[in-house]
Amino acid sequence: MVKRLTVPDITLRKGGAPIAVLTCYTAPMARILDGHVDILLVGDSLGMVLYGMESTLPVTLDMMIAHGRAVVNASARALVVVDMPFGSYQAGKEDAFKACACVMAETGAHAVKCEGGREMAETIRFVVERGIPVMGHIGLMPMRVHALGGYKYQGRNEIEAATILQDALAVQEAGAFAVVIEGVKEEVVRSITSQVKVPTIGIGASPACDGQVLVTDDMLGLSGHAPSFVKHYAHLSEAIEQAVKTYVEEVKNRTFPSAEYCFPFKKS
C-alpha cells in the first residue's frame, strides 16, 4: 500500500534531499504527477492557467475547494497543499481559520498555503495552533501584483533583502512548516535558506532553496507565455495541435472513423 507523505516528512527534508513540487488542478494530471513529486500544489494560478484570468485575484474559495478535492481524490502519495485565494484569509485571524478549515474539511487536503510575511504572521500562528498546517509564501507575491507594479524580481537592494529575510523568519516563527520564495535574487535566497529552520521552496529563486516548484503547464509547454525562469521539459502544445490537425483532416476526408473504430453490425 502506498504511504502518503506527511507534513513532518517534508519538514525533515530541510537541508536533505531536494523537495520536488508541481502545481496540479485536475484529477487526470494528479494521477500522472502523484508517483513522482513530493508535493502537489493546488495553486491559485489555476485562475490564469485554466480560466484565462489576467491574475490570481478573481479566484474564489469555491474554485479552490473544487479543484483541491479533485487532486486529493486522484492522488495517493504526494502531500496536497491548497492555496488560500485572495480575500479569504486577510481580513482577520478568525475568518482565516474558518476559511482554511473549510478548505481542509471539504477537500481532504493536508495543508494550505498563504501569501504574506510579517503582516500575516499572527494569522498563520492562529491557524497553525488550531491544527492546520500552513506553508508560507514570501518574496514576489502574485496577490500584490498591482501594488508591486507588475511581476518584478525582489531583493534588488539591501533594504528589500532585509525585508524578505524578516518575512521568512516571521513566517517560520509563526509555525509555517515550509515557505515558498518567489522571484528573489539568488544571494538573498541563499542567505534566507541558511538562516531559517524550515524548508524553502523556490520558484524563480535559484537552486539555493531546499526544493523547487513550477507551474506544470509552464514546464510542459502548454502555456502561451511562461516566465524566464521556467525550463520547458516538453512542448506539448505543439504535439496537441498536430494531433488535432490530423484528426480534423481525417474527419473531413472521411478516413476517420474507419471500420476498426465502429461498432460491428450484427444481423438479427
C-alpha positions as CSV (number, residue, x, y, z in Angstrom):
1,M,0.0,0.0,0.0
2,V,1.3,3.4,-1.0
3,K,2.1,5.7,2.0
4,R,1.3,9.3,1.6
5,L,3.9,11.9,2.5
6,T,3.1,14.0,5.6
7,V,4.0,17.5,6.8
8,P,6.6,16.1,9.2
9,D,8.2,14.1,6.3
10,I,8.6,17.4,4.4
11,T,9.9,19.3,7.3
12,L,12.6,16.7,7.9
13,R,13.9,17.2,4.4
14,K,15.4,20.6,5.4
15,G,19.0,20.5,4.1
16,G,18.5,17.0,2.8
17,A,17.1,15.5,-0.5
18,P,15.6,18.4,-2.5
19,I,11.8,18.6,-2.5
20,A,10.0,18.4,-5.9
21,V,6.8,20.4,-6.2
22,L,4.4,20.9,-9.1
23,T,1.1,22.6,-9.4
24,C,-1.9,20.4,-10.1
25,Y,-5.6,21.3,-10.6
26,T,-7.3,18.3,-12.1
27,A,-7.7,14.5,-11.4
28,P,-6.1,13.3,-14.7
29,M,-3.0,15.4,-14.0
30,A,-2.9,14.3,-10.4
31,R,-2.8,10.7,-11.4
32,I,0.2,11.4,-13.7
33,L,2.2,13.5,-11.2
34,D,1.4,11.7,-8.0
35,G,4.0,8.9,-8.3
36,H,6.9,11.3,-8.9
37,V,6.6,14.6,-7.0
38,D,6.6,15.2,-3.2
39,I,4.0,17.9,-3.1
40,L,1.0,18.7,-5.3
41,L,0.2,22.3,-5.0
42,V,-3.3,23.3,-6.0
43,G,-2.3,26.8,-6.8
44,D,-4.5,29.8,-7.3
45,S,-2.6,30.1,-10.6
46,L,-5.4,27.9,-11.9
47,G,-7.2,31.2,-12.4
48,M,-4.8,32.0,-15.3
49,V,-3.9,28.5,-16.4
50,L,-7.5,27.0,-16.5
51,Y,-9.8,30.0,-16.6
52,G,-7.9,32.6,-18.7
53,M,-7.9,35.2,-16.0
54,E,-5.3,38.0,-16.1
55,S,-4.2,37.4,-12.5
56,T,-5.0,35.2,-9.5
57,L,-7.1,37.9,-7.8
58,P,-10.5,36.8,-9.1
59,V,-10.1,33.1,-7.9
60,T,-12.7,32.1,-5.3
61,L,-12.7,29.8,-2.4
62,D,-15.2,27.6,-4.1
63,M,-12.9,27.2,-7.1
64,M,-10.0,26.2,-4.9
65,I,-12.2,23.7,-3.0
66,A,-13.5,22.1,-6.2
67,H,-10.0,21.6,-7.7
68,G,-8.5,20.7,-4.4
69,R,-11.0,17.9,-3.9
70,A,-10.3,16.5,-7.4
71,V,-6.5,16.4,-6.8
72,V,-6.8,14.8,-3.3
73,N,-9.2,12.1,-4.7
74,A,-6.9,11.2,-7.6
75,S,-3.7,11.1,-5.6
76,A,-2.2,8.6,-3.1
77,R,1.4,9.5,-2.4
78,A,2.1,13.2,-2.6
79,L,1.3,15.8,0.1
80,V,-1.5,18.0,-1.2
81,V,-1.4,21.7,-0.4
82,V,-4.2,24.1,-1.4
83,D,-3.6,27.8,-2.0
84,M,-5.9,30.2,0.0
85,P,-7.2,32.7,-2.5
86,F,-7.2,36.4,-2.3
87,G,-9.6,37.8,0.3
88,S,-10.2,34.5,2.0
89,Y,-7.8,35.0,4.9
90,Q,-6.5,38.6,5.1
91,A,-9.4,40.2,7.0
92,G,-8.7,38.6,10.3
93,K,-7.3,35.5,12.0
94,E,-10.8,34.1,12.9
95,D,-12.1,34.5,9.4
96,A,-8.8,33.0,8.1
97,F,-9.2,29.9,10.3
98,K,-12.8,29.4,9.2
99,A,-11.7,29.6,5.5
100,C,-8.7,27.3,6.0
101,A,-10.8,24.8,8.0
102,C,-13.4,24.8,5.2
103,V,-10.8,24.0,2.6
104,M,-9.3,21.2,4.7
105,A,-12.6,19.7,5.5
106,E,-14.1,19.8,2.1
107,T,-11.1,18.8,0.1
108,G,-9.2,16.4,2.3
109,A,-6.0,18.3,1.7
110,H,-3.1,18.1,4.1
111,A,-2.1,21.8,4.3
112,V,-2.9,25.3,3.0
113,K,-0.6,27.9,1.6
114,C,-0.9,31.6,2.5
115,E,0.9,34.5,0.9
116,G,2.4,37.1,3.2
117,G,5.2,37.8,5.6
118,R,5.4,39.7,8.9
119,E,1.9,41.1,8.5
120,M,0.4,37.6,8.2
121,A,2.4,36.0,11.0
122,E,-0.2,36.4,13.7
123,T,-2.9,34.9,11.4
124,I,-0.6,32.0,10.4
125,R,0.1,31.3,14.1
126,F,-3.6,31.4,15.0
127,V,-4.4,28.9,12.2
128,V,-1.4,26.6,13.0
129,E,-2.2,26.5,16.7
130,R,-5.6,25.1,15.8
131,G,-4.2,22.2,13.9
132,I,-4.0,23.4,10.3
133,P,-0.5,23.1,8.7
134,V,0.4,26.2,6.7
135,M,3.0,26.7,4.0
136,G,4.2,30.3,3.7
137,H,4.9,32.4,0.6
138,I,7.2,35.4,0.5
139,G,9.2,37.5,-2.0
140,L,7.2,38.1,-5.1
141,M,3.6,37.7,-4.1
142,P,1.2,37.5,-7.1
143,M,-1.8,38.7,-5.0
144,R,0.1,42.0,-4.7
145,V,0.9,42.4,-8.4
146,H,-0.9,45.8,-8.6
147,A,0.9,47.2,-5.5
148,L,4.2,46.0,-6.9
149,G,3.6,47.4,-10.3
150,G,3.9,44.1,-12.0
151,Y,5.7,40.8,-11.6
152,K,9.1,42.2,-10.6
153,Y,12.0,40.4,-9.0
154,Q,12.5,41.1,-5.3
155,G,15.6,41.5,-3.2
156,R,17.2,44.0,-5.6
157,N,18.8,46.0,-2.8
158,E,19.8,45.7,0.8
159,I,16.5,47.1,2.1
160,E,14.4,44.6,0.1
161,A,16.8,41.8,1.1
162,A,16.4,42.6,4.8
163,T,12.6,42.8,4.5
164,I,12.3,39.4,2.8
165,L,14.6,37.8,5.4
166,Q,12.4,39.3,8.2
167,D,9.3,38.0,6.4
168,A,10.9,34.5,6.3
169,L,11.8,34.5,9.9
170,A,8.4,35.8,11.0
171,V,6.5,33.1,9.0
172,Q,8.8,30.4,10.4
173,E,8.3,31.6,14.0
174,A,4.5,31.7,13.4
175,G,4.7,27.9,12.7
176,A,4.8,27.5,8.9
177,F,6.2,24.1,8.1
178,A,7.8,25.4,4.8
179,V,8.0,28.6,2.9
180,V,7.8,29.3,-0.9
181,I,10.2,32.0,-2.0
182,E,9.3,33.5,-5.4
183,G,11.2,35.8,-7.7
184,V,14.1,36.7,-5.4
185,K,17.8,37.1,-6.2
186,E,20.0,34.1,-5.5
187,E,22.3,35.6,-2.9
188,V,19.3,36.7,-0.9
189,V,17.7,33.3,-1.2
190,R,20.9,31.6,-0.2
191,S,21.1,33.7,3.0
192,I,17.5,33.1,3.9
193,T,17.7,29.3,3.4
194,S,20.8,29.2,5.6
195,Q,19.1,31.1,8.4
196,V,15.6,29.5,8.5
197,K,15.0,26.1,10.0
198,V,12.1,25.1,7.7
199,P,12.4,24.0,4.1
200,T,12.4,26.8,1.5
201,I,10.7,26.0,-1.9
202,G,11.9,28.2,-4.7
203,I,10.2,29.4,-7.8
204,G,12.4,31.7,-9.8
205,A,14.6,31.8,-6.7
206,S,17.7,29.8,-7.8
207,P,18.9,26.3,-6.7
208,A,19.8,27.7,-3.2
209,C,16.4,26.5,-1.9
210,D,15.6,23.2,-0.3
211,G,13.2,22.4,-3.1
212,Q,11.6,23.8,-6.3
213,V,8.1,24.4,-7.6
214,L,6.9,25.2,-11.1
215,V,3.5,25.6,-12.8
216,T,3.1,22.3,-14.5
217,D,1.5,23.8,-17.6
218,D,4.5,26.1,-18.0
219,M,7.2,23.4,-17.8
220,L,5.2,21.2,-20.2
221,G,5.0,24.0,-22.8
222,L,1.2,24.3,-22.5
223,S,1.1,28.0,-21.6
224,G,1.2,30.7,-24.2
225,H,3.8,32.6,-22.2
226,A,6.0,31.4,-19.4
227,P,8.3,33.4,-17.1
228,S,12.0,33.4,-18.0
229,F,12.9,31.1,-15.1
230,V,10.8,28.2,-16.4
231,K,12.6,25.4,-18.2
232,H,10.4,23.7,-20.8
233,Y,10.7,20.0,-20.3
234,A,8.3,19.3,-23.1
235,H,6.4,21.2,-25.8
236,L,3.1,19.6,-25.6
237,S,1.1,22.4,-27.1
238,E,2.8,21.6,-30.5
239,A,2.1,17.9,-30.1
240,I,-1.6,18.6,-29.2
241,E,-2.0,21.0,-32.1
242,Q,-0.6,18.4,-34.6
243,A,-2.9,15.7,-33.2
244,V,-5.9,18.0,-33.6
245,K,-4.9,18.9,-37.2
246,T,-4.6,15.2,-38.1
247,Y,-8.0,14.4,-36.5
248,V,-9.7,17.2,-38.4
249,E,-8.2,16.2,-41.7
250,E,-9.3,12.6,-41.2
251,V,-12.8,13.7,-40.3
252,K,-13.1,15.9,-43.4
253,N,-11.7,13.3,-45.8
254,R,-13.8,10.6,-44.1
255,T,-10.9,8.3,-43.2
256,F,-12.0,8.5,-39.6
257,P,-13.8,6.6,-38.2
258,S,-12.6,3.6,-40.1
259,A,-14.1,0.2,-39.6
260,E,-11.9,-0.7,-36.7
261,Y,-13.4,2.3,-34.7
262,C,-17.0,1.4,-35.4
263,F,-19.3,-1.0,-33.6
264,P,-19.9,-4.1,-35.7
265,F,-23.4,-4.5,-37.2
266,K,-25.0,-7.9,-36.3
267,K,-27.9,-9.2,-38.3
268,S,-30.8,-10.5,-36.2
